[in-house]
Amino acid sequence: MAKALMIQGTMSNAGKSLIAAGLCRIFRQDGYRVAPFKAQNMALNSFITREGLEMGRAQVVQAEAAGVEPSVLMNPILLKPTTDMGSQIIVNGEVWGQLNAKDYFARKKELLPEVLKAFRALSEQNDAIIIEGAGSPVEINLKDNDVFVNMDMAKAAKAPVMLVGDIDRGGVFAQLYGTAALLTEEERAMVKGVIINKFRGDRTILEPGIKQLEDLIRIPVVGVVPWVKLDIDDEDSLSARLTDREAALVDIVVIRLPRLSNFTDFKALEGIDGVSVRYIDSTRHFGEPDLVILPGTKNTMADLLWMRQNGLEAKIRRYADQGGAVLGICGGYQMLGESLSDPHNIEHGGTIRGMELLPVSTVFTPEKTRTRVSGRFGKLEGIFSALSGKQFEGYEIHMGETDSPAPAAELTDSITGSSRPDGCQNGNVYGIYVHGVLDGDEAADAVIRALAENKGVDPAVLGHVSGEEYKQQQYDLLADTLRRSMDMDAVYRIFEEGLV
């Protein structure tokens, strides 16, 4: 069985996911067969494995850093919020149920055997497991229901814990001291090291505080990790990239829907010099974009009604009527149609009018489409004509079926091998179900060049899409940063000694 090391944090977005990814990369570089594990993840950024199973994107990033194929064993439970009080529960990559928070906590212990089974299977295949916790281990109102998220998982895996605090948001010493103080004596003994994350400045200025903290909590600080600019996929709605930015030569607006999902669809566009990808949630930040994107969402109908109420729908309709380019992906594609019907109360219930920019209609059904695909764009017109005939790969995750009188792409299911049409175009408005359709260098580059030419900008002044080699360079940069800023001898000693 593999040995395990667990990364916990003082709060959400303290940097657990990236620290875990960096350690996965380091262990791989040092010759270990290593894999990530997070028993329960809450995120709308999900991924479909080669088997057609759904898992959190953070563990996909960590798997990539570890140089292994993503597997649902790495994330057996995924919570996808659909409302402020409820989530769709994904267990071992498949829908288990739709529960509000209270009911989920009441039934959470039922899932413990599935978590332990996944961890054991992963341990049998690897030398090392880097486990990521969730939120904070001292949410004392929730602690009785921890079961397998933080300290209970560490006990089950016999994994020593390293605790990460976020200095960028301030109060890092209070974060770390308070967390240690609220742990039980047994739990505090499991924490073998502390990491101060996202530091900017001269470390020597921190030294007096570090010494006092170590004296107070009797746990060594094993690293002060600097703030470093990395181009690695983010987890979810706390991502810094989801803030509005200044418009560049080619300006793309993504509507920041309340239940935005899979915003990593636009990562390739963000990596091109001279291109701005701005996430907005109000009309006042709309500006004069060259392309508007309606992204995926976990609740299409509710998010469409949100746009209808705040004026964004009317703004986009006027923009499209004037010839502006609009792209809808998955839930965004559904919104662009004439109507959305929910006879089984999957999302909102009833029937509502769509944005009426594409001649399609969507009906939500209990069955979830969940698969990987390859495809080819059909013969397109207008701005999107640059995509005509180009190939792509991606995945589908959606509830509902959308009829299209003139499909604009042909898909091949990578799991079944069957073919089917998808998508629709009407002028400069285009919709498709496939996530990752712009991930490939060819498709993203073609769209950007077409937008530039339409605006009178020479495409030669723009950069190019970053590919797989660039991604691997970013993982290496993360690993190098951790090696320089952490006591790796201490980290390996903690890992090798484990928990008694």
Secondary structure as a PSIPRED ss2 file (coil, helix, strand):
# PSIPRED VFORMAT (PSIPRED V4.0)

   1 M C   1.000  0.000  0.000
   2 A C   1.000  0.000  0.000
   3 K E   0.000  0.000  1.000
   4 A E   0.000  0.000  1.000
   5 L E   0.000  0.000  1.000
   6 M E   0.000  0.000  1.000
   7 I E   0.000  0.000  1.000
   8 Q E   0.000  0.000  1.000
   9 G E   0.000  0.000  1.000
  10 T C   1.000  0.000  0.000
  11 M C   1.000  0.000  0.000
  12 S C   1.000  0.000  0.000
  13 N C   1.000  0.000  0.000
  14 A C   1.000  0.000  0.000
  15 G C   1.000  0.000  0.000
  16 K H   0.000  1.000  0.000
  17 S H   0.000  1.000  0.000
  18 L H   0.000  1.000  0.000
  19 I H   0.000  1.000  0.000
  20 A H   0.000  1.000  0.000
  21 A H   0.000  1.000  0.000
  22 G H   0.000  1.000  0.000
  23 L H   0.000  1.000  0.000
  24 C H   0.000  1.000  0.000
  25 R H   0.000  1.000  0.000
  26 I H   0.000  1.000  0.000
  27 F H   0.000  1.000  0.000
  28 R H   0.000  1.000  0.000
  29 Q H   0.000  1.000  0.000
  30 D C   1.000  0.000  0.000
  31 G C   1.000  0.000  0.000
  32 Y C   1.000  0.000  0.000
  33 R C   1.000  0.000  0.000
  34 V E   0.000  0.000  1.000
  35 A E   0.000  0.000  1.000
  36 P E   0.000  0.000  1.000
  37 F E   0.000  0.000  1.000
  38 K C   1.000  0.000  0.000
  39 A C   1.000  0.000  0.000
  40 Q E   0.000  0.000  1.000
  41 N E   0.000  0.000  1.000
  42 M E   0.000  0.000  1.000
  43 A C   1.000  0.000  0.000
  44 L C   1.000  0.000  0.000
  45 N C   1.000  0.000  0.000
  46 S E   0.000  0.000  1.000
  47 F E   0.000  0.000  1.000
  48 I E   0.000  0.000  1.000
  49 T C   1.000  0.000  0.000
  50 R C   1.000  0.000  0.000
  51 E C   1.000  0.000  0.000
  52 G C   1.000  0.000  0.000
  53 L C   1.000  0.000  0.000
  54 E E   0.000  0.000  1.000
  55 M E   0.000  0.000  1.000
  56 G E   0.000  0.000  1.000
  57 R H   0.000  1.000  0.000
  58 A H   0.000  1.000  0.000
  59 Q H   0.000  1.000  0.000
  60 V H   0.000  1.000  0.000
  61 V H   0.000  1.000  0.000
  62 Q H   0.000  1.000  0.000
  63 A H   0.000  1.000  0.000
  64 E H   0.000  1.000  0.000
  65 A H   0.000  1.000  0.000
  66 A H   0.000  1.000  0.000
  67 G C   1.000  0.000  0.000
  68 V C   1.000  0.000  0.000
  69 E C   1.000  0.000  0.000
  70 P C   1.000  0.000  0.000
  71 S C   1.000  0.000  0.000
  72 V H   0.000  1.000  0.000
  73 L H   0.000  1.000  0.000
  74 M H   0.000  1.000  0.000
  75 N C   1.000  0.000  0.000
  76 P C   1.000  0.000  0.000
  77 I E   0.000  0.000  1.000
  78 L E   0.000  0.000  1.000
  79 L E   0.000  0.000  1.000
  80 K E   0.000  0.000  1.000
  81 P E   0.000  0.000  1.000
  82 T C   1.000  0.000  0.000
  83 T C   1.000  0.000  0.000
  84 D C   1.000  0.000  0.000
  85 M C   1.000  0.000  0.000
  86 G E   0.000  0.000  1.000
  87 S E   0.000  0.000  1.000
  88 Q E   0.000  0.000  1.000
  89 I E   0.000  0.000  1.000
  90 I E   0.000  0.000  1.000
  91 V E   0.000  0.000  1.000
  92 N C   1.000  0.000  0.000
  93 G C   1.000  0.000  0.000
  94 E E   0.000  0.000  1.000
  95 V E   0.000  0.000  1.000
  96 W E   0.000  0.000  1.000
  97 G E   0.000  0.000  1.000
  98 Q E   0.000  0.000  1.000
  99 L E   0.000  0.000  1.000
 100 N E   0.000  0.000  1.000
 101 A H   0.000  1.000  0.000
 102 K H   0.000  1.000  0.000
 103 D H   0.000  1.000  0.000
 104 Y H   0.000  1.000  0.000
 105 F H   0.000  1.000  0.000
 106 A H   0.000  1.000  0.000
 107 R H   0.000  1.000  0.000
 108 K H   0.000  1.000  0.000
 109 K H   0.000  1.000  0.000
 110 E H   0.000  1.000  0.000
 111 L H   0.000  1.000  0.000
 112 L H   0.000  1.000  0.000
 113 P H   0.000  1.000  0.000
 114 E H   0.000  1.000  0.000
 115 V H   0.000  1.000  0.000
 116 L H   0.000  1.000  0.000
 117 K H   0.000  1.000  0.000
 118 A H   0.000  1.000  0.000
 119 F H   0.000  1.000  0.000
 120 R H   0.000  1.000  0.000
 121 A H   0.000  1.000  0.000
 122 L H   0.000  1.000  0.000
 123 S H   0.000  1.000  0.000
 124 E H   0.000  1.000  0.000
 125 Q H   0.000  1.000  0.000
 126 N C   1.000  0.000  0.000
 127 D C   1.000  0.000  0.000
 128 A E   0.000  0.000  1.000
 129 I E   0.000  0.000  1.000
 130 I E   0.000  0.000  1.000
 131 I E   0.000  0.000  1.000
 132 E E   0.000  0.000  1.000
 133 G C   1.000  0.000  0.000
 134 A C   1.000  0.000  0.000
 135 G C   1.000  0.000  0.000
 136 S C   1.000  0.000  0.000
 137 P C   1.000  0.000  0.000
 138 V C   1.000  0.000  0.000
 139 E C   1.000  0.000  0.000
 140 I C   1.000  0.000  0.000
 141 N C   1.000  0.000  0.000
 142 L C   1.000  0.000  0.000
 143 K H   0.000  1.000  0.000
 144 D H   0.000  1.000  0.000
 145 N H   0.000  1.000  0.000
 146 D C   1.000  0.000  0.000
 147 V C   1.000  0.000  0.000
 148 F C   1.000  0.000  0.000
 149 V C   1.000  0.000  0.000
 150 N C   1.000  0.000  0.000
 151 M H   0.000  1.000  0.000
 152 D H   0.000  1.000  0.000
 153 M H   0.000  1.000  0.000
 154 A H   0.000  1.000  0.000
 155 K H   0.000  1.000  0.000
 156 A H   0.000  1.000  0.000
 157 A H   0.000  1.000  0.000
 158 K C   1.000  0.000  0.000
 159 A C   1.000  0.000  0.000
 160 P C   1.000  0.000  0.000
 161 V E   0.000  0.000  1.000
 162 M E   0.000  0.000  1.000
 163 L E   0.000  0.000  1.000
 164 V E   0.000  0.000  1.000
 165 G E   0.000  0.000  1.000
 166 D E   0.000  0.000  1.000
 167 I C   1.000  0.000  0.000
 168 D C   1.000  0.000  0.000
 169 R C   1.000  0.000  0.000
 170 G C   1.000  0.000  0.000
 171 G C   1.000  0.000  0.000
 172 V H   0.000  1.000  0.000
 173 F H   0.000  1.000  0.000
 174 A H   0.000  1.000  0.000
 175 Q H   0.000  1.000  0.000
 176 L H   0.000  1.000  0.000
 177 Y H   0.000  1.000  0.000
 178 G H   0.000  1.000  0.000
 179 T H   0.000  1.000  0.000
 180 A H   0.000  1.000  0.000
 181 A H   0.000  1.000  0.000
 182 L H   0.000  1.000  0.000
 183 L C   1.000  0.000  0.000
 184 T C   1.000  0.000  0.000
 185 E H   0.000  1.000  0.000
 186 E H   0.000  1.000  0.000
 187 E H   0.000  1.000  0.000
 188 R H   0.000  1.000  0.000
 189 A H   0.000  1.000  0.000
 190 M H   0.000  1.000  0.000
 191 V E   0.000  0.000  1.000
 192 K E   0.000  0.000  1.000
 193 G E   0.000  0.000  1.000
 194 V E   0.000  0.000  1.000
 195 I E   0.000  0.000  1.000
 196 I E   0.000  0.000  1.000
 197 N E   0.000  0.000  1.000
 198 K E   0.000  0.000  1.000
 199 F E   0.000  0.000  1.000
 200 R C   1.000  0.000  0.000
 201 G C   1.000  0.000  0.000
 202 D C   1.000  0.000  0.000
 203 R H   0.000  1.000  0.000
 204 T H   0.000  1.000  0.000
 205 I H   0.000  1.000  0.000
 206 L C   1.000  0.000  0.000
 207 E H   0.000  1.000  0.000
 208 P H   0.000  1.000  0.000
 209 G H   0.000  1.000  0.000
 210 I H   0.000  1.000  0.000
 211 K H   0.000  1.000  0.000
 212 Q H   0.000  1.000  0.000
 213 L H   0.000  1.000  0.000
 214 E H   0.000  1.000  0.000
 215 D H   0.000  1.000  0.000
 216 L H   0.000  1.000  0.000
 217 I H   0.000  1.000  0.000
 218 R C   1.000  0.000  0.000
 219 I C   1.000  0.000  0.000
 220 P C   1.000  0.000  0.000
 221 V E   0.000  0.000  1.000
 222 V E   0.000  0.000  1.000
 223 G E   0.000  0.000  1.000
 224 V E   0.000  0.000  1.000
 225 V E   0.000  0.000  1.000
 226 P E   0.000  0.000  1.000
 227 W C   1.000  0.000  0.000
 228 V C   1.000  0.000  0.000
 229 K C   1.000  0.000  0.000
 230 L C   1.000  0.000  0.000
 231 D C   1.000  0.000  0.000
 232 I C   1.000  0.000  0.000
 233 D C   1.000  0.000  0.000
 234 D C   1.000  0.000  0.000
 235 E C   1.000  0.000  0.000
 236 D C   1.000  0.000  0.000
 237 S C   1.000  0.000  0.000
 238 L C   1.000  0.000  0.000
 239 S C   1.000  0.000  0.000
 240 A H   0.000  1.000  0.000
 241 R H   0.000  1.000  0.000
 242 L H   0.000  1.000  0.000
 243 T C   1.000  0.000  0.000
 244 D C   1.000  0.000  0.000
 245 R C   1.000  0.000  0.000
 246 E C   1.000  0.000  0.000
 247 A C   1.000  0.000  0.000
 248 A C   1.000  0.000  0.000
 249 L C   1.000  0.000  0.000
 250 V E   0.000  0.000  1.000
 251 D E   0.000  0.000  1.000
 252 I E   0.000  0.000  1.000
 253 V E   0.000  0.000  1.000
 254 V E   0.000  0.000  1.000
 255 I E   0.000  0.000  1.000
 256 R C   1.000  0.000  0.000
 257 L C   1.000  0.000  0.000
 258 P C   1.000  0.000  0.000
 259 R C   1.000  0.000  0.000
 260 L E   0.000  0.000  1.000
 261 S E   0.000  0.000  1.000
 262 N C   1.000  0.000  0.000
 263 F H   0.000  1.000  0.000
 264 T H   0.000  1.000  0.000
 265 D H   0.000  1.000  0.000
 266 F H   0.000  1.000  0.000
 267 K H   0.000  1.000  0.000
 268 A H   0.000  1.000  0.000
 269 L H   0.000  1.000  0.000
 270 E H   0.000  1.000  0.000
 271 G C   1.000  0.000  0.000
 272 I C   1.000  0.000  0.000
 273 D C   1.000  0.000  0.000
 274 G C   1.000  0.000  0.000
 275 V E   0.000  0.000  1.000
 276 S E   0.000  0.000  1.000
 277 V E   0.000  0.000  1.000
 278 R E   0.000  0.000  1.000
 279 Y E   0.000  0.000  1.000
 280 I E   0.000  0.000  1.000
 281 D C   1.000  0.000  0.000
 282 S C   1.000  0.000  0.000
 283 T H   0.000  1.000  0.000
 284 R H   0.000  1.000  0.000
 285 H H   0.000  1.000  0.000
 286 F C   1.000  0.000  0.000
 287 G C   1.000  0.000  0.000
 288 E C   1.000  0.000  0.000
 289 P C   1.000  0.000  0.000
 290 D C   1.000  0.000  0.000
 291 L E   0.000  0.000  1.000
 292 V E   0.000  0.000  1.000
 293 I E   0.000  0.000  1.000
 294 L E   0.000  0.000  1.000
 295 P C   1.000  0.000  0.000
 296 G E   0.000  0.000  1.000
 297 T E   0.000  0.000  1.000
 298 K C   1.000  0.000  0.000
 299 N C   1.000  0.000  0.000
 300 T H   0.000  1.000  0.000
 301 M H   0.000  1.000  0.000
 302 A H   0.000  1.000  0.000
 303 D H   0.000  1.000  0.000
 304 L H   0.000  1.000  0.000
 305 L H   0.000  1.000  0.000
 306 W H   0.000  1.000  0.000
 307 M H   0.000  1.000  0.000
 308 R H   0.000  1.000  0.000
 309 Q H   0.000  1.000  0.000
 310 N H   0.000  1.000  0.000
 311 G C   1.000  0.000  0.000
 312 L H   0.000  1.000  0.000
 313 E H   0.000  1.000  0.000
 314 A H   0.000  1.000  0.000
 315 K H   0.000  1.000  0.000
 316 I H   0.000  1.000  0.000
 317 R H   0.000  1.000  0.000
 318 R H   0.000  1.000  0.000
 319 Y H   0.000  1.000  0.000
 320 A H   0.000  1.000  0.000
 321 D H   0.000  1.000  0.000
 322 Q C   1.000  0.000  0.000
 323 G C   1.000  0.000  0.000
 324 G C   1.000  0.000  0.000
 325 A C   1.000  0.000  0.000
 326 V E   0.000  0.000  1.000
 327 L E   0.000  0.000  1.000
 328 G E   0.000  0.000  1.000
 329 I E   0.000  0.000  1.000
 330 C C   1.000  0.000  0.000
 331 G H   0.000  1.000  0.000
 332 G H   0.000  1.000  0.000
 333 Y H   0.000  1.000  0.000
 334 Q H   0.000  1.000  0.000
 335 M H   0.000  1.000  0.000
 336 L C   1.000  0.000  0.000
 337 G C   1.000  0.000  0.000
 338 E C   1.000  0.000  0.000
 339 S E   0.000  0.000  1.000
 340 L E   0.000  0.000  1.000
 341 S E   0.000  0.000  1.000
 342 D E   0.000  0.000  1.000
 343 P C   1.000  0.000  0.000
 344 H C   1.000  0.000  0.000
 345 N C   1.000  0.000  0.000
 346 I C   1.000  0.000  0.000
 347 E C   1.000  0.000  0.000
 348 H C   1.000  0.000  0.000
 349 G C   1.000  0.000  0.000
 350 G E   0.000  0.000  1.000
 351 T E   0.000  0.000  1.000
 352 I E   0.000  0.000  1.000
 353 R E   0.000  0.000  1.000
 354 G C   1.000  0.000  0.000
 355 M C   1.000  0.000  0.000
 356 E C   1.000  0.000  0.000
 357 L C   1.000  0.000  0.000
 358 L C   1.000  0.000  0.000
 359 P C   1.000  0.000  0.000
 360 V C   1.000  0.000  0.000
 361 S E   0.000  0.000  1.000
 362 T E   0.000  0.000  1.000
 363 V E   0.000  0.000  1.000
 364 F E   0.000  0.000  1.000
 365 T E   0.000  0.000  1.000
 366 P E   0.000  0.000  1.000
 367 E E   0.000  0.000  1.000
 368 K E   0.000  0.000  1.000
 369 T E   0.000  0.000  1.000
 370 R E   0.000  0.000  1.000
 371 T E   0.000  0.000  1.000
 372 R E   0.000  0.000  1.000
 373 V E   0.000  0.000  1.000
 374 S E   0.000  0.000  1.000
 375 G E   0.000  0.000  1.000
 376 R E   0.000  0.000  1.000
 377 F E   0.000  0.000  1.000
 378 G C   1.000  0.000  0.000
 379 K C   1.000  0.000  0.000
 380 L C   1.000  0.000  0.000
 381 E C   1.000  0.000  0.000
 382 G H   0.000  1.000  0.000
 383 I H   0.000  1.000  0.000
 384 F H   0.000  1.000  0.000
 385 S H   0.000  1.000  0.000
 386 A H   0.000  1.000  0.000
 387 L H   0.000  1.000  0.000
 388 S C   1.000  0.000  0.000
 389 G C   1.000  0.000  0.000
 390 K C   1.000  0.000  0.000
 391 Q E   0.000  0.000  1.000
 392 F E   0.000  0.000  1.000
 393 E E   0.000  0.000  1.000
 394 G E   0.000  0.000  1.000
 395 Y E   0.000  0.000  1.000
 396 E E   0.000  0.000  1.000
 397 I E   0.000  0.000  1.000
 398 H E   0.000  0.000  1.000
 399 M E   0.000  0.000  1.000
 400 G E   0.000  0.000  1.000
 401 E E   0.000  0.000  1.000
 402 T E   0.000  0.000  1.000
 403 D E   0.000  0.000  1.000
 404 S C   1.000  0.000  0.000
 405 P C   1.000  0.000  0.000
 406 A C   1.000  0.000  0.000
 407 P C   1.000  0.000  0.000
 408 A C   1.000  0.000  0.000
 409 A E   0.000  0.000  1.000
 410 E E   0.000  0.000  1.000
 411 L E   0.000  0.000  1.000
 412 T E   0.000  0.000  1.000
 413 D E   0.000  0.000  1.000
 414 S C   1.000  0.000  0.000
 415 I C   1.000  0.000  0.000
 416 T C   1.000  0.000  0.000
 417 G C   1.000  0.000  0.000
 418 S C   1.000  0.000  0.000
 419 S E   0.000  0.000  1.000
 420 R E   0.000  0.000  1.000
 421 P E   0.000  0.000  1.000
 422 D E   0.000  0.000  1.000
 423 G C   1.000  0.000  0.000
 424 C E   0.000  0.000  1.000
 425 Q E   0.000  0.000  1.000
 426 N E   0.000  0.000  1.000
 427 G C   1.000  0.000  0.000
 428 N C   1.000  0.000  0.000
 429 V E   0.000  0.000  1.000
 430 Y E   0.000  0.000  1.000
 431 G E   0.000  0.000  1.000
 432 I E   0.000  0.000  1.000
 433 Y C   1.000  0.000  0.000
 434 V C   1.000  0.000  0.000
 435 H E   0.000  0.000  1.000
 436 G C   1.000  0.000  0.000
 437 V C   1.000  0.000  0.000
 438 L C   1.000  0.000  0.000
 439 D C   1.000  0.000  0.000
 440 G C   1.000  0.000  0.000
 441 D H   0.000  1.000  0.000
 442 E H   0.000  1.000  0.000
 443 A H   0.000  1.000  0.000
 444 A H   0.000  1.000  0.000
 445 D H   0.000  1.000  0.000
 446 A H   0.000  1.000  0.000
 447 V H   0.000  1.000  0.000
 448 I H   0.000  1.000  0.000
 449 R H   0.000  1.000  0.000
 450 A H   0.000  1.000  0.000
 451 L H   0.000  1.000  0.000
 452 A H   0.000  1.000  0.000
 453 E H   0.000  1.000  0.000
 454 N H   0.000  1.000  0.000
 455 K H   0.000  1.000  0.000
 456 G C   1.000  0.000  0.000
 457 V C   1.000  0.000  0.000
 458 D C   1.000  0.000  0.000
 459 P H   0.000  1.000  0.000
 460 A H   0.000  1.000  0.000
 461 V H   0.000  1.000  0.000
 462 L C   1.000  0.000  0.000
 463 G C   1.000  0.000  0.000
 464 H C   1.000  0.000  0.000
 465 V C   1.000  0.000  0.000
 466 S C   1.000  0.000  0.000
 467 G C   1.000  0.000  0.000
 468 E H   0.000  1.000  0.000
 469 E H   0.000  1.000  0.000
 470 Y H   0.000  1.000  0.000
 471 K H   0.000  1.000  0.000
 472 Q H   0.000  1.000  0.000
 473 Q H   0.000  1.000  0.000
 474 Q H   0.000  1.000  0.000
 475 Y H   0.000  1.000  0.000
 476 D H   0.000  1.000  0.000
 477 L H   0.000  1.000  0.000
 478 L H   0.000  1.000  0.000
 479 A H   0.000  1.000  0.000
 480 D H   0.000  1.000  0.000
 481 T H   0.000  1.000  0.000
 482 L H   0.000  1.000  0.000
 483 R H   0.000  1.000  0.000
 484 R H   0.000  1.000  0.000
 485 S H   0.000  1.000  0.000
 486 M E   0.000  0.000  1.000
 487 D C   1.000  0.000  0.000
 488 M H   0.000  1.000  0.000
 489 D H   0.000  1.000  0.000
 490 A H   0.000  1.000  0.000
 491 V H   0.000  1.000  0.000
 492 Y H   0.000  1.000  0.000
 493 R H   0.000  1.000  0.000
 494 I H   0.000  1.000  0.000
 495 F H   0.000  1.000  0.000
 496 E H   0.000  1.000  0.000
 497 E H   0.000  1.000  0.000
 498 G C   1.000  0.000  0.000
 499 L C   1.000  0.000  0.000
 500 V C   1.000  0.000  0.000
